[in-house]
Amino acid sequence: MLYAGVEIAVASTKAYTSQVALLYLLKSALIDDYKAFDVLIKNNESLNNIIERKQEIHSIAKLIYNKKDAYFLARGSDYYVALEASLKLKEITYIHSEAFPAGELKHGPIALIEKTTPVIGFITLEVVNEI
């Protein structure tokens, strides 16, 4: 019912993003907020921008593919995206990966980070406006 199509890899990104989009549309319908379609169209444009940056992303992947650990940080709703990104990294690379709320970094996880450990942060405009 998601119309995401057949998933070809273990990391089911199409199913995840389709579920998030569907839940967003459902929430928007329940509160009579009709901006959801505009937001999803804008997100689609952002995804196209990411696809255009394939070479840059490939360069970053080359830096982390042989690391033993990776950590993702985020605040607010971005934290859930960080959890999903960490899961996808584990599923595809078998690299140990964890996601933490950014404010919790100093309460233990920072002790796990070494000089060469990749730490990826997520921050969106929504989170910037919360700060």
Disulfide bonds with the S-S distance in Angstrom:
none
